[in-house]
């Protein structure tokens, strides 16, 4: 397509037409980003991990508790757990597969950090998931562990 400009008035009309076409397209192309999910960090064994929180009342209640340090006990060579002083809201699901890095609530008052993937018939409330769980099992180590939860 060739555009021929014959007079200064034509130039102005052509530029106005191009601007009118481009303007609605620009408005469509710019969309606001979805808000980032809230995050916490946990520190254990000299390493720091980022927990991406679920959008639910249990995760919000845990976030209000931080900063907090828990002495977590080992259970079944696949998780660290701690009984909380008070219960949190629940929305129980049966995940089937527990994955390394899952952070969940068992019952309404037991916070669990899983460091191995396995099948489970138990029900939990999802709290969050460790963004990059590489090295989590080594950091938690055998036996009990001191785990610090903080705002990120």
N, C-alpha and C positions, 0 to 999 in steps of 0.2 A: 504494500500500500504506500503510495506517495502522497505527501502532504505539500500542497502548494500554498505559499503565503503570497497574497496579492496586495494586501495593504496592512498598515499598522493595526487597524480595527480587527482584521481577520486574525492577526497574530494573537491578540488579546483573547478573542473568542476561542481560538484553538487551545490556548493554554488553560483557559477556564474550563473547557470541556474535558481536558486531560485531568485536571485537578479534581473535577467532580467525579470522574470515574475512579480515580485512585483513592479518594477519601473513604468511601464505604469499604473498599477492600482492605485498607490499612486498619480500619476499626475491627474488622472481622479477624484479622491475623493476630491481633494483640489480645490474648486472653490472660486473665489473672491466674497466677500459679496457685495450686491448692496449698493450703498451709502445711508445713512440715509437721509430721507427728512428733509429739513430745518425746524427749529422750532423757535417760538417766545414765550415769556411768557407775560401774562397779569396779572396785579395785580389790584384787586378791593376789597374794603371792608375788607382789611387785609388778603385776600387770594390770592394765586398765582396759575395760571392755565397755562398749556402748550398748545400752538396752533401748530399743525402740518400743515405746509403750503402746498398748492397745488403746482404743478410744472407748473406755468403759469406766464405770464408777470404781471398780476395784483398783485399776491402774492409777486413777486420779487420787484415790485415798492413799496408796503407797507413795505417790509423788509428794503428798503433803507431809509425809513422815520424814523425808530426807532433809538434811544428812543424818544417816543412822548407820551404826556398825552392828553387825550380827555375828554371833558365834554360831556357825552352821555345822550341824552334824551330818556325817555321811550316812546314806542309806542305800543298800543294795549295789554299791560300787557304780552307781550311775547318777546320783543326785545328792545335792546338799540341801538341807532343810532347816528351818527354824520356826518355832512356834511364836507367833506374835502376841503381844500383850492384849490386843483387842482384835475382834473379828473385822473383816473387810466385807464390802458388798460382794455378792456372788452372782455369777451367770454361768452355771455349770454346763460343760460340754464333755463328751467322751471323745478325745482326739484320736484314739486308736494308735497312732504312731507319735511317740514323744521324740522330739529332735534335739540334738545337741544345741544348747543355747536357749531352749525354751525356759521362760520364767513364768511360773504358774502358782496358783493358790489351790491347795488341797483343803477341802472343807471351807471354813471361813477364816481360819486363823493360822494356817501353816504355809509359809512362803517356801517355794522350791525352785532351785536352779538346777536344771538338768545338764549333765556334761557328757552324756552318751545318748545315742539314738537307739530306741527299742520299742517294741509293741507293748501296749498297756490296755487293760480293761477298766482302769480307774477313771474317774471323772474329775475335772479341774476347771477352774476359772482362769482364763488367759490373762496374764498381766503384761507380757511383752516378749520380746525375742532379742537375743544378743545379735547385733548386726554382723559381726565377724567372729564366730566362736573358735577360730583356730587357736590352739594353745590353751583353751579353757580347762580341759581335763588336767593338763600338766600344772597349770596355775593353782587349781583347787587342790591337787595332790591327794594322797590317800589320807583317810581320817578326817578330822574336823578342820574347819577353815574359818578364818576371820574375813568377813566380806563387808566392805564399806560401800554403801549406796549414797550417791551424791547427785546433785543437779549437774547437768552438762552445760 
